[in-house]
Amino acid sequence: MLARIYKPAKSAMQSGEAKTKDWILEFEPELARTIDPLMGWTSSRDMNQQVRLSFAARQEAVAFAKKHNIPHQVIDARPRKRVVKFYSDNFKYGRIGFWTH
């Protein structure tokens, strides 16, 4: 019953940073998922996969795991690589690259 403590990354489908501020504690799956032969739905008997706790700080999540004797693994967040681009650079005179418009 290993738990992962991590800070979620920003989704590629959003421009904001919603739901990326908190630290998340999730359990690793213990049992494999099975496919229902009649409906084709996937299911699992592992109820710990449904537990997802959020904490404001990393230390809070680690303290919770230690208090409840949960073996845990902390995954540090990598810094975001930010590339600043301007729309006007598409029309710059000394532009490097092919004109695609």
C-alpha positions as CSV (number, residue, x, y, z in Angstrom):
1,M,0.0,0.0,0.0
2,L,2.6,2.5,-1.2
3,A,1.4,6.1,-1.4
4,R,2.6,8.7,-3.9
5,I,2.9,12.3,-2.7
6,Y,3.3,14.8,-5.6
7,K,2.3,18.2,-6.9
8,P,0.2,17.8,-10.1
9,A,1.3,19.3,-13.3
10,K,-0.6,21.8,-15.3
11,S,-2.9,20.2,-17.9
12,A,-2.1,21.0,-21.5
13,M,-5.8,21.7,-22.1
14,Q,-5.9,24.7,-19.8
15,S,-4.1,28.0,-19.6
16,G,-4.4,28.6,-15.9
17,E,-2.9,26.9,-13.0
18,A,-6.0,25.7,-11.3
19,K,-5.7,22.5,-9.1
20,T,-1.8,22.7,-9.3
21,K,-1.2,24.5,-6.0
22,D,-1.9,21.6,-3.6
23,W,0.1,18.4,-2.9
24,I,-1.7,15.2,-3.6
25,L,-1.5,11.9,-1.7
26,E,-2.6,8.9,-3.8
27,F,-2.2,5.2,-3.4
28,E,-0.5,2.9,-5.9
29,P,-2.8,0.3,-7.4
30,E,-2.4,-3.1,-5.6
31,L,-4.7,-5.1,-7.8
32,A,-5.0,-5.1,-11.6
33,R,-8.1,-3.8,-13.2
34,T,-10.5,-6.4,-14.6
35,I,-12.9,-6.1,-17.6
36,D,-16.5,-7.0,-17.1
37,P,-17.3,-9.6,-19.8
38,L,-20.9,-8.4,-20.3
39,M,-20.6,-4.6,-20.4
40,G,-16.9,-4.2,-21.1
41,W,-16.4,-1.8,-18.1
42,T,-13.2,-1.8,-16.2
43,S,-13.3,-2.3,-12.5
44,S,-11.1,-3.0,-9.5
45,R,-11.6,-4.4,-6.1
46,D,-8.9,-2.1,-4.7
47,M,-10.8,0.7,-2.8
48,N,-7.6,2.6,-2.0
49,Q,-7.4,3.8,-5.7
50,Q,-10.5,5.9,-5.0
51,V,-8.7,7.9,-2.2
52,R,-7.1,11.1,-3.2
53,L,-6.2,13.6,-0.4
54,S,-4.9,17.1,-1.0
55,F,-2.7,19.1,1.3
56,A,-1.6,22.7,1.2
57,A,2.1,21.8,1.9
58,R,4.4,18.9,1.3
59,Q,5.3,18.6,5.0
60,E,1.6,18.2,5.8
61,A,1.2,15.3,3.4
62,V,4.4,13.6,4.7
63,A,3.3,14.1,8.3
64,F,-0.1,12.5,7.5
65,A,1.5,9.5,5.9
66,K,3.9,9.1,8.9
67,K,1.2,9.5,11.4
68,H,-0.9,6.7,9.8
69,N,2.1,4.5,9.1
70,I,1.6,4.7,5.3
71,P,4.8,3.9,3.3
72,H,5.2,6.8,0.9
73,Q,7.2,8.1,-1.9
74,V,7.6,11.9,-2.5
75,I,7.9,12.9,-6.1
76,D,9.3,16.4,-6.5
77,A,7.8,18.7,-9.0
78,R,10.1,19.8,-11.9
79,P,10.2,23.5,-12.7
80,R,8.1,24.5,-15.7
81,K,10.0,25.4,-18.8
82,R,8.4,28.6,-20.0
83,V,8.9,29.9,-23.5
84,V,7.7,33.5,-24.0
85,K,6.4,34.0,-27.5
86,F,4.9,37.1,-29.1
87,Y,2.3,37.1,-31.9
88,S,4.2,40.0,-33.6
89,D,7.3,37.8,-34.0
90,N,5.4,35.9,-36.8
91,F,5.6,39.1,-39.0
92,K,9.0,40.3,-38.0
93,Y,11.3,41.4,-40.9
94,G,14.4,39.5,-39.8
95,R,12.4,36.3,-39.1
96,I,14.3,33.1,-39.2
97,G,12.3,30.3,-40.7
98,F,9.8,29.9,-43.6
99,W,6.8,32.0,-44.1
100,T,3.8,29.8,-43.7
101,H,0.8,32.2,-44.0
